[in-house]
Amino acid sequence: MAKKKAPDSGAKKVNNPNVMGLHAEVVEQPITQTLEVNYMPYAMSVIVSRAIPEIDGFKPSHRKLLYTMYQMKLLGGSRTKSANVVGQTMKLNPHGDAAIYDTMVRLSRGYGALLHPLVDSKGNFGKVYSRDMAWAASRYTEVRLDPICAELFRDIDQDTVDFVDNYDGKLQEPTLLPTTFPNVLVSANQGIAVGMASNLCGFNLAEVCDAAIAWMKKPGVDLLPILKAPDFPTGGALLYDESALRQIYETGRGSVQVRAKWRYLKKENLIEIVEIPYSTTVEAIMDKVAELIKAGKIKEIADMRDETDLNGLKITIDLKRGADPDKLMAKLFRSTPLQDPYSCNFNILIAGMPRVMGVGEILTEWIAWRMEGVRRRTHYAMCKKQEKLHLLRGLRKILLDIDRAIQIIRETEEDAEVVPNLMIGFGIDQVQAEYVADIKLRNINREYILKRTQETDALADEIADLRDIVEKPERIKKIITAELQAVKKKYAAPRKTEILYEWGEQVADETEEDVPDYPVFAFLSREGYFKKITPQSLRMSAEQKYKEGDGPFLQWEGTNRDELLVFTDKQQCYKTRLSEFADTKASVLGEYLPTRLGMDQGETPVWATVTGDYGGHVFFFFANGKVARVELAAYKTQTRRRRLTGAYSDKSPLAAALLLHQDTEVAMASTEGRCLLFHTALLTPKATRSTQGVAVMTLKPKHQVAWAKPVQETPIVNHARYRAKSLPVNGALLRPEDKGEEQLTIL
């Protein structure tokens, strides 16, 4: 038999003998073809059909499970075994029983991952705050839909949403659920797709309903006074940061800090932790505390144990005699997941396309989608009433001569001729004639027909009113508002997460005595890897290790008590202490700062500095030729704030930055190859961090500032050629000898 000829696409053919002694033809597929034919369809499938939630707040797996339970009459009915639900769901979701049951667990009341659980569960479903607590098998647990699910399926049978075939074409399933409230903002959800992810935090139901109503009345209204902050089912205390919340509300990205709740029992000399951040677990907290105790960084704890029981979460910490509970908790908040950031990434599928949106955009999309659902529902009801009105108008014509109708039916010899004869005799259409012909004999009386026909006028008025609703968006908005108010009244619950507005003053700061003081060297690579090395370790091995393509960027000499300020391309400044980094060796890569400092997705460091007393000035050199001089003290805060927004101007990208403790000459060069020298005393310090600075270098189109350094750190020898007498100036073209280029000589 002839072998198939591989398509001529530049691929190579290789004959491989297999274990059977036969020859198989292997076609090497070009990587571009592999990406296009194999990888891209897979990636799109994961993004669109699996990992990213849609405007109703659900992923396909959630929707298939809930709709199956709805079809099983589990809304308002008695519970059934979870295994039964899992088996029925496989008719819509072919991904296996384990995946379906895991989905059910997360939606359950017992697990506690949602502010408003959608599955009313009985049995052991584990706990969201426990990493190791396993849930019981599906044959042991029982479930039904929670009453709030009535708002997810309201009018689903009245053409509010589209239905599609399931995977084998034998059943129909909804593409979305017609939620009467913005469930996408109430139910926390997260998913990891290919090349993107989604992480939606939950908000309080009452606040979400109020925010949706306010947004409908006035799009663009300030949501922060209404939608105060995220709300988490595990409680805890959210550290209020208005700028961080506004960033999340406007862009859909950002993070909030959540802290555990605790109480001190003086008589027993112990601390009880009763609520923890949503993003961590009891086991992770205890492991970290044990690590700190073992390292000798925490000495006040005598014992720590997990006393979680049926009454809820509880971690008990026994204190040593004389230990200060406030000071200890301040340490634990700084060093353990007892205070943990929750990163938000509001990535939602809109019309099949993933979009990262702020809260206002999400409400806009939800309101538009919900208005279409109400319009479709109203149109459906109007069509049904129009059909009924059409039948009643035919019945009214029969009322004029009932005896004649009976005579027509009696005198018709064949059953198939009854409807045509009625149509001819009374001038009605086939639908009306079928309706008249199907009336029971006992109902052929004047009273019955009069009652039916009297409905005609009332029905016509109802149809006119429904048509008016369909045509007027303002009336639809009133209906949605009324539904939101009803949901709020029936299902709203108090906030579980407390908001701490004055959190900075409530935490005792770490004293200098708590931090060992010794000299260190700090290094930062171009890609953001940071390491702190002692002089002894550096003397043993000074050769720094970097990832492939990475290299040295900044280095400092300081003490373990110094603070590290990291500036990012998002105009933010992250603050931390060198003492919070472990001493390491030159032979390791170091810690990746964006992860360690909890930076937003896609945010990268562009400059950093180490400071002890916040003395000196920072000079920001922007790509457009402007330079801003800001006192480093402007970044000093009274509270232990980890992040400052608006750290520098966002009008132009940052080309370079310098920390100078005294005025000196600085060299500044452009991509055109021009350079100038100027004295920093010419620049006046500015009070605001986000100042745009003053023009120093005049640039030609398509060129920008390339670098800036103190003149003594450059190879420039002809200083007078580049020294500026006034600002701004173009600068002079760099000569070869001032570039530090070695001249080749022919021997």
C-alpha positions in Angstrom: 0.0 0.0 0.0 1.4 3.4 -1.0 2.2 5.8 1.8 0.4 9.1 2.0 2.3 12.1 0.8 2.6 14.8 3.5 1.5 18.2 2.5 4.3 20.3 1.1 4.6 22.9 3.9 8.3 23.0 4.5 7.9 20.1 7.1 10.4 17.3 7.3 9.5 13.6 7.0 11.2 11.1 9.3 10.9 7.3 9.2 10.9 5.9 12.7 11.0 2.1 13.3 8.6 1.3 16.2 8.8 -1.6 18.6 6.8 -3.8 16.2 9.4 -3.5 13.5 7.2 -1.4 11.3 8.0 2.0 9.8 5.8 4.9 10.7 6.0 8.2 8.9 6.3 11.1 11.2 5.6 14.6 9.9 7.4 17.5 11.7 4.9 20.3 11.9 6.1 23.9 11.8 5.7 25.6 15.1 3.6 28.4 13.5 1.2 25.8 12.2 1.1 24.0 15.6 0.2 27.3 17.3 -2.5 28.2 14.7 -4.1 24.8 14.2 -3.7 23.2 17.7 -2.9 25.8 20.3 -5.1 28.7 19.4 -8.4 26.7 19.3 -7.6 25.2 22.6 -6.8 28.6 24.1 -10.0 30.1 22.8 -12.0 27.2 24.1 -10.6 27.5 27.6 -11.2 31.3 27.6 -14.7 31.3 26.1 -16.1 28.0 27.4 -14.5 27.2 30.7 -12.5 29.6 32.8 -13.8 33.2 32.4 -17.3 34.1 33.9 -19.9 35.9 32.0 -22.2 38.8 32.8 -24.6 36.6 34.9 -21.6 35.8 37.2 -21.3 32.2 36.2 -18.9 30.0 34.3 -20.4 27.3 32.1 -19.8 24.6 34.8 -21.7 26.6 37.4 -24.6 27.3 35.0 -24.9 23.7 33.8 -25.0 22.4 37.5 -27.6 25.0 38.7 -29.8 24.5 35.6 -29.8 20.7 36.1 -30.8 21.2 39.7 -33.6 23.6 38.6 -34.8 21.0 36.1 -34.8 18.4 38.9 -37.3 20.5 40.9 -34.8 21.1 43.7 -35.8 24.8 44.1 -38.2 24.7 47.0 -38.2 20.9 47.1 -36.6 18.4 49.4 -32.9 17.6 49.2 -31.5 14.8 47.1 -28.2 13.0 47.2 -25.3 14.9 45.6 -24.4 11.9 43.5 -27.8 12.1 41.9 -27.3 15.7 40.9 -23.8 14.9 39.6 -25.1 12.1 37.5 -27.8 14.3 36.0 -25.4 17.2 35.3 -23.3 14.9 33.2 -26.0 15.2 30.5 -24.9 18.8 30.1 -21.3 18.8 31.4 -19.2 15.9 30.0 -16.1 16.8 32.1 -16.5 14.0 34.7 -18.2 13.6 38.1 -15.2 14.8 40.1 -15.1 18.2 38.4 -18.9 18.6 38.7 -18.9 17.7 42.5 -16.0 20.2 43.1 -18.1 22.9 41.4 -21.1 22.0 43.6 -18.9 22.1 46.8 -17.7 25.6 46.0 -21.3 26.8 45.6 -22.5 25.2 48.8 -23.5 26.7 52.1 -21.4 24.3 54.0 -18.1 25.2 52.2 -18.7 28.9 52.7 -17.0 30.4 49.7 -19.9 32.7 48.7 -21.6 35.5 50.5 -25.0 34.1 49.3 -24.5 30.3 48.8 -26.5 28.9 45.9 -26.6 25.3 47.0 -28.4 24.5 50.3 -26.2 21.6 51.6 -26.3 18.9 54.2 -23.3 17.0 55.3 -19.5 17.6 55.3 -18.6 20.0 52.5 -15.3 21.1 53.9 -14.4 24.8 54.6 -13.0 27.5 52.3 -10.7 28.6 55.2 -9.1 25.1 55.5 -6.6 23.7 53.1 -6.6 20.1 54.5 -10.2 19.6 55.5 -11.6 17.2 52.8 -15.3 17.1 51.9 -17.3 13.9 52.0 -18.0 11.9 48.9 -21.1 12.8 46.9 -22.9 9.6 48.0 -23.0 10.9 51.6 -24.1 14.5 51.1 -27.4 16.0 50.1 -28.3 19.2 48.3 -31.0 21.4 46.9 -31.1 24.9 45.5 -31.0 27.8 48.0 -34.1 30.1 47.9 -32.1 33.0 46.4 -31.8 30.8 43.2 -35.4 31.8 42.5 -33.9 35.1 41.4 -31.5 33.3 39.0 -34.2 31.5 37.2 -37.1 34.0 37.3 -39.0 33.9 34.0 -36.4 31.7 32.3 -39.2 30.0 30.4 -40.4 33.3 29.0 -37.7 33.9 26.4 -35.6 36.0 28.7 -32.4 34.2 27.5 -31.2 32.1 24.6 -31.1 28.3 24.7 -28.6 26.1 22.8 -28.2 22.4 22.3 -26.0 20.5 24.8 -22.9 18.6 23.6 -24.8 15.7 22.1 -27.7 17.7 20.7 -30.4 15.9 22.8 -31.1 18.6 25.4 -31.3 22.4 25.6 -29.5 24.6 28.1 -29.5 28.3 28.7 -26.5 30.4 27.5 -27.0 32.7 30.5 -29.2 32.7 33.6 -31.6 35.7 33.8 -30.4 36.9 37.2 -32.6 39.7 38.6 -29.6 41.3 40.5 -25.9 41.8 39.5 -24.7 38.4 40.7 -21.4 39.0 38.9 -20.6 41.5 41.7 -22.1 39.5 44.5 -20.6 36.0 44.0 -16.8 35.8 44.2 -15.4 34.0 41.2 -11.9 33.2 39.9 -10.6 31.3 36.9 -7.3 30.8 35.1 -7.5 30.6 31.3 -4.7 30.5 28.7 -2.8 33.8 28.7 -5.3 35.5 31.0 -7.1 35.1 34.4 -10.1 36.4 36.2 -10.5 37.2 39.9 -13.8 38.7 41.0 -14.3 39.6 44.6 -17.8 39.7 46.2 -19.7 42.8 47.3 -22.5 43.1 49.8 -25.9 42.3 48.1 -27.7 45.4 49.5 -24.9 47.7 48.4 -24.7 46.2 44.9 -28.5 46.6 44.5 -28.3 50.3 45.6 -25.3 50.8 43.3 -27.1 49.4 40.3 -30.2 51.6 41.0 -28.0 54.7 41.4 -26.1 53.9 38.2 -29.3 53.4 36.2 -30.5 56.8 37.4 -27.2 58.6 36.8 -24.5 56.7 34.9 -21.1 57.8 36.1 -22.2 58.5 39.7 -19.5 58.1 42.4 -20.0 54.5 43.6 -17.6 54.6 46.5 -20.1 56.1 49.0 -22.7 53.4 47.9 -20.6 50.4 47.3 -18.3 50.9 50.2 -15.8 48.0 49.7 -15.6 44.3 48.9 -17.2 41.9 51.3 -15.8 38.5 52.0 -17.7 35.4 53.3 -14.9 34.7 55.8 -15.2 38.1 57.4 -12.1 39.8 58.6 -11.3 43.5 58.5 -10.6 45.4 55.3 -8.0 48.2 55.5 -9.7 51.1 53.8 -7.5 52.7 51.2 -9.6 55.1 49.1 -7.1 55.4 46.2 -6.7 51.6 45.9 -10.5 51.1 45.9 -11.0 53.9 43.3 -8.4 52.2 41.1 -10.3 48.9 41.4 -13.7 50.6 40.7 -12.3 52.4 37.7 -10.0 49.9 36.1 -11.0 46.5 37.4 -7.5 45.8 38.7 -5.8 46.4 42.0 -5.7 44.8 45.5 -7.0 45.4 49.0 -5.5 44.4 52.3 -7.6 42.2 54.6 -6.7 41.5 58.2 -7.8 38.8 60.6 -10.1 39.5 63.5 -8.8 38.6 67.0 -9.6 39.1 70.7 -7.4 38.9 73.8 -8.5 37.0 76.8 -6.6 38.6 79.7 -7.5 36.0 82.3 -6.1 33.1 80.3 -3.4 35.2 78.6 -4.2 34.0 75.1 -5.3 35.4 71.8 -8.2 33.9 69.8 -8.3 34.5 66.0 -11.9 34.1 64.9 -11.9 35.4 61.3 -9.1 35.3 58.7 -8.6 36.8 55.2 -10.5 35.2 52.4 -7.3 34.5 50.4 -5.6 32.3 53.0 -6.1 29.2 55.1 -5.7 28.2 58.7 -2.9 25.8 57.8 -1.0 28.4 55.8 -1.1 30.8 58.8 0.0 28.2 61.3 2.9 27.0 59.0 4.2 30.6 58.7 4.0 31.3 62.4 5.8 28.0 63.1 8.5 29.0 60.6 8.9 32.4 62.3 9.1 30.8 65.8 11.7 28.3 64.5 13.8 31.2 63.0 13.7 33.0 66.4 11.9 36.0 64.9 8.9 35.6 67.3 9.5 34.8 70.9 6.3 35.8 72.6 4.3 32.6 71.7 4.2 29.6 74.0 1.8 27.5 72.0 -0.5 27.8 69.0 -3.3 25.4 68.0 -6.3 25.1 65.7 -9.5 24.9 67.7 -11.9 25.1 64.8 -15.1 23.2 65.5 -18.8 23.2 64.6 -19.1 26.7 66.1 -16.7 28.0 63.5 -13.0 29.0 63.0 -10.8 29.6 66.0 -7.0 29.7 66.2 -5.7 30.0 69.8 -2.3 31.5 70.6 -1.0 31.0 74.2 1.3 33.9 75.2 4.4 33.9 77.3 4.3 35.9 80.5 4.8 39.6 79.9 4.1 39.4 76.2 2.3 42.4 74.7 -0.7 41.1 72.6 -1.0 44.2 70.5 2.7 44.3 69.6 2.6 40.5 68.8 -0.4 40.9 66.5 1.3 43.8 64.8 4.3 41.5 64.0 2.0 38.7 62.8 0.1 41.1 60.5 3.4 42.2 59.0 4.9 38.7 58.6 2.1 36.2 58.1 -1.0 35.7 56.1 -3.1 37.0 59.0 -3.0 40.1 56.9 -3.1 39.2 53.2 -3.8 41.1 50.0 -6.7 40.2 47.7 -5.9 40.9 44.1 -8.8 41.9 41.9 -8.9 41.3 38.1 -12.4 41.9 36.8 -12.1 40.0 33.6 -15.5 39.1 32.2 -16.8 37.7 28.9 -18.9 40.2 27.1 -20.5 38.9 23.9 -17.8 36.2 23.8 -14.9 38.5 24.2 -12.9 38.9 27.5 -12.8 42.4 28.9 -11.3 43.8 32.1 -13.8 46.3 33.4 -14.3 48.6 36.4 -17.4 48.3 38.5 -19.1 51.1 36.6 -18.5 49.3 33.2 -19.8 46.1 34.7 -23.0 47.7 35.9 -23.4 49.4 32.5 -23.1 46.0 30.8 -25.3 44.2 33.3 -28.1 46.9 33.1 -28.1 46.7 29.2 -28.2 42.9 29.4 -31.0 42.9 32.0 -33.0 45.5 30.1 -32.9 43.2 27.0 -34.0 40.3 29.2 -37.0 42.3 30.6 -37.9 43.5 27.1 -37.9 40.0 25.8 -40.0 38.8 28.7 -42.5 41.6 28.1 -42.6 40.9 24.4 -43.2 37.2 25.1 -46.1 38.0 27.4 -47.5 40.5 24.9 -47.4 37.9 22.1 -49.2 35.3 24.3 -51.9 37.8 25.1 -52.2 38.8 21.4 -52.8 35.2 20.5 -55.5 34.9 23.2 -57.1 38.2 22.0 -57.1 36.8 18.5 -59.0 33.7 19.7 -61.5 35.7 21.7 -62.3 37.9 18.8 -63.2 34.8 16.8 -65.3 33.6 19.7 -67.1 37.0 19.8 -68.2 36.4 16.2 -69.7 33.0 17.2 -71.6 34.7 20.0 -73.6 36.5 17.4 -75.2 33.2 16.3 -74.4 30.2 18.4 -77.2 28.1 16.9 -75.8 28.6 13.4 -72.4 27.4 14.6 -73.9 24.3 16.0 -75.9 23.8 12.8 -72.8 24.0 10.7 -71.0 21.4 12.9 -74.0 19.1 12.8 -74.6 19.3 9.1 -70.9 18.7 8.3 -70.5 15.1 7.2 -66.6 14.8 7.5 -64.6 15.8 10.5 -62.0 17.4 8.4 -64.6 19.8 6.9 -65.7 21.3 10.3 -63.0 23.9 10.5 -63.2 25.1 6.9 -67.0 25.3 7.2 -66.8 27.4 10.3 -64.2 29.7 8.6 -66.6 30.2 5.7 -69.7 30.6 7.8 -68.3 33.3 10.2 -65.4 34.8 8.3 -62.7 33.7 10.8 -59.3 32.2 10.2 -58.1 28.7 10.8 -56.7 29.3 14.3 -59.9 30.9 15.5 -62.0 28.1 13.9 -59.9 25.4 15.6 -60.4 27.1 18.9 -64.2 27.3 18.5 -64.3 23.7 17.3 -62.5 22.4 20.4 -64.9 24.1 22.9 -66.6 21.4 25.0 -70.3 20.8 24.6 -71.0 22.0 28.1 -69.4 25.3 27.4 -71.6 26.1 24.4 -73.8 28.4 26.4 -74.3 32.1 26.3 -72.9 32.8 29.8 -69.6 31.1 29.1 -69.1 32.8 25.8 -70.1 36.2 27.2 -67.5 35.9 30.0 -64.8 35.0 27.5 -65.6 37.8 25.2 -65.8 40.3 27.9 -62.1 39.8 28.5 -61.4 41.2 25.0 -61.3 44.9 26.0 -59.3 44.3 29.2 -56.8 42.2 27.2 -56.5 44.9 24.5 -55.6 47.4 27.3 -53.0 45.0 28.7 -51.4 44.4 25.3 -51.2 48.2 24.7 -49.5 48.6 28.1 -47.0 45.8 27.4 -46.2 47.3 24.0 -45.5 50.6 25.7 -43.1 48.9 28.1 -41.3 47.2 25.2 -40.9 50.6 23.4 -39.9 52.7 26.4 -36.5 52.0 28.1 -37.4 54.2 31.1 -40.3 51.9 32.0 -38.0 48.9 31.8 -35.6 50.6 34.1 -38.4 51.1 36.6 -39.2 47.4 36.5 -35.6 46.5 37.1 -35.4 49.0 40.0 -38.5 47.5 41.6 -37.0 44.0 41.2 -33.7 45.1 42.7 -35.5 46.7 45.7 -37.4 43.4 46.2 -34.3 41.3 46.1 -32.6 43.7 48.6 -35.5 43.5 51.0 -35.8 39.7 50.9 -32.2 38.5 50.7 -29.9 41.3 52.0 -27.6 40.4 54.9 -25.3 42.6 57.0 -21.7 43.0 55.9 -19.4 40.2 57.0 -16.1 42.1 56.5 -15.6 45.1 58.7 -14.1 48.2 57.2 -11.2 49.8 59.1 -10.9 53.5 58.2 -8.3 54.4 60.8 -6.3 51.2 60.5 -2.9 52.8 60.4 -3.1 54.2 63.9 -4.4 51.0 65.4 -1.2 49.0 64.8 1.8 49.4 66.9 4.9 49.9 64.7 7.9 47.7 64.8 10.5 49.2 67.1 14.1 49.5 66.1 15.1 47.1 68.9 13.1 44.4 67.2 15.1 44.6 64.1 18.8 43.4 64.2 21.1 46.1 62.8 24.0 44.9 60.7 25.5 46.0 57.3 24.1 44.5 54.1 24.5 44.9 50.4 21.3 45.0 48.3 21.1 44.1 44.6 18.3 44.5 42.1 18.4 43.0 38.6 16.9 44.5 35.4 13.9 42.0 35.5 13.1 42.8 39.2 14.9 40.1 41.2 16.1 41.4 44.6 18.6 39.9 47.0 20.1 41.1 50.3 23.6 39.8 51.1 25.8 40.3 54.1 29.4 41.4 53.6 30.8 38.1 54.9 28.7 36.2 52.4 29.7 38.5 49.6 33.4 38.1 50.4 33.1 34.4 50.1 31.4 34.6 46.7 30.9 37.9 44.9 29.9 36.5 41.5 26.2 37.3 41.1 23.8 34.9 39.4 21.1 36.1 37.0 18.5 34.5 34.8 19.3 34.2 31.1 18.8 37.6 29.5 18.8 39.4 32.9 21.6 41.4 34.5 22.6 43.9 37.1 20.6 47.1 37.5 21.0 48.8 40.9 22.9 48.1 44.0 23.2 49.7 47.4 25.2 49.5 50.6 23.2 50.0 53.8 21.9 48.4 57.0 19.3 45.8 57.7 17.0 48.5 59.2 16.9 50.6 56.0 13.8 50.9 53.9 13.4 49.9 50.3 11.3 52.1 48.0 10.4 50.4 44.7 8.9 52.6 41.9 6.9 50.9 39.1 5.8 51.7 35.6 2.2 52.3 37.0 3.5 55.4 38.9 3.2 53.6 42.2 5.8 53.3 45.0 6.0 50.1 47.1 7.6 50.4 50.5 9.2 47.6 52.5 12.1 47.1 54.9 15.3 45.2 54.1 14.7 43.3 57.3 11.7 41.6 55.7 14.0 39.9 53.2 16.0 36.9 54.2 19.8 37.1 54.0 20.9 35.2 50.9 23.9 34.4 48.7 25.2 35.8 45.5 24.7 32.4 43.9 20.8 32.5 44.1 18.4 34.5 41.8 16.8 36.3 44.7 13.1 37.2 45.3 10.9 38.5 42.5 9.7 41.9 43.7 6.4 42.1 41.8 5.3 38.9 43.5 6.8 39.6 46.9 5.3 43.1 47.1 1.9 42.1 45.7 2.1 44.3 42.6 -0.8 44.5 40.2 -0.8 42.2 37.2 1.6 43.4 34.5 3.2 46.0 36.9 7.0 46.0 36.8 9.7 47.9 38.8 11.5 50.7 36.9 13.7 52.2 39.7 14.3 51.7 43.4 16.3 53.1 46.2 17.4 52.3 49.8 17.1 54.9 52.4 17.6 55.2 56.2 16.7 58.7 57.1 14.7 59.9 54.0 17.3 62.5 53.3 18.2 63.9 49.8 16.2 64.5 46.7 14.9 62.2 43.9 15.4 63.5 40.4 13.0 61.9 37.9 14.2 62.1 34.2 11.2 61.7 31.9 11.4 60.6 28.2 10.0 64.0 27.0 13.1 65.8 28.4 11.6 67.1 31.6 13.2 66.6 35.0 11.3 66.7 38.4 13.1 67.2 41.7 11.2 65.8 44.7 12.3 65.5 48.3 12.7 61.9 49.3 10.9 62.9 52.5 7.7 63.2 50.5 7.6 59.3 50.5 7.8 59.1 54.2 4.5 58.2 55.9 3.5 58.1 59.6 1.6 54.8 59.1 2.9 51.5 57.8 1.5 52.0 54.3 2.9 49.5 51.8 2.0 51.3 48.6 1.8 55.0 47.5 -0.1 55.9 44.4 0.8 58.9 42.2 4.5 58.4 43.1 5.6 60.4 40.1 4.1 62.1 37.0 2.3 59.9 34.5 2.5 62.5 31.7 5.6 60.8 30.2 7.5 57.5 30.7 10.3 57.5 33.2 13.7 57.3 31.5 15.9 57.4 34.6 15.9 58.4 38.3 18.7 59.5 40.7 18.8 59.9 44.5 21.3 62.7 45.3 22.1 64.0 48.8 23.9 67.1 47.6 23.8 69.2 44.4 26.1 68.1 41.6 26.5 68.1 37.9 24.4 65.5 36.0 24.8 64.3 32.4 21.7 63.6 30.4 21.7 62.0 26.9 19.1 61.4 24.2 18.5 58.6 21.7 19.7 61.0 19.0 23.2 60.8 20.6 23.2 64.3 22.1 24.2 65.1 25.6 24.1 68.0 28.1 25.5 68.7 31.5 23.6 70.7 34.0 23.9 71.5 37.7 21.0 70.2 39.9 21.0 73.4 41.8 19.2 74.9 38.8 16.1 72.8 39.7 13.8 73.9 42.5 12.4 71.1 44.8 8.7 70.5 44.4 6.3 69.6 47.2 4.0 67.3 45.2 5.3 63.9 44.1 3.4 63.9 40.8 4.9 67.2 39.5 5.6 67.2 35.8 9.0 68.8 36.3 10.7 71.5 34.2 12.0 71.2 30.6 15.8 70.5 30.6 16.5 68.9 27.2 14.9 69.9 23.9 14.3 66.8 21.8 13.6 66.3 18.1 10.5 64.4 17.0 10.8 60.6 17.5 13.7 61.0 20.0 13.6 60.8 23.8 15.9 60.8 26.9 18.0 57.6 26.9 19.9 57.9 30.3 21.0 60.3 33.0 23.9 59.9 35.4 26.1 62.0 37.7 28.9 63.3 35.5 31.6 61.5 37.5 30.0 58.2 36.6 30.2 58.8 32.9 33.2 58.5 30.5 32.8 62.1 29.3 36.1 64.0 29.2 35.1 67.2 27.4 32.8 68.7 30.0 32.8 72.2 28.7 31.4 71.0 25.3 28.2 69.7 26.9 27.7 72.1 29.8 24.4 74.0 29.6 24.4 77.8 30.4 20.6 77.9 30.5 17.8 75.5 30.3 16.3 73.9 28.2 18.9 73.2 25.5 19.4 70.7 22.7 22.7 69.4 23.9 25.7 68.6 21.8 26.4 65.4 19.8 28.6 63.0 21.8 32.1 62.6 20.5 33.6 59.1 20.3 36.0 59.7 23.2 33.1 60.9 25.4 31.2 57.7 24.7 33.9 55.6 26.3 34.4 53.7 23.1 37.9 52.2 22.6 39.6 53.2 19.4 41.0 50.4 17.2 44.6 50.9 16.1 46.3 49.1 13.3 49.7 47.8 14.3 
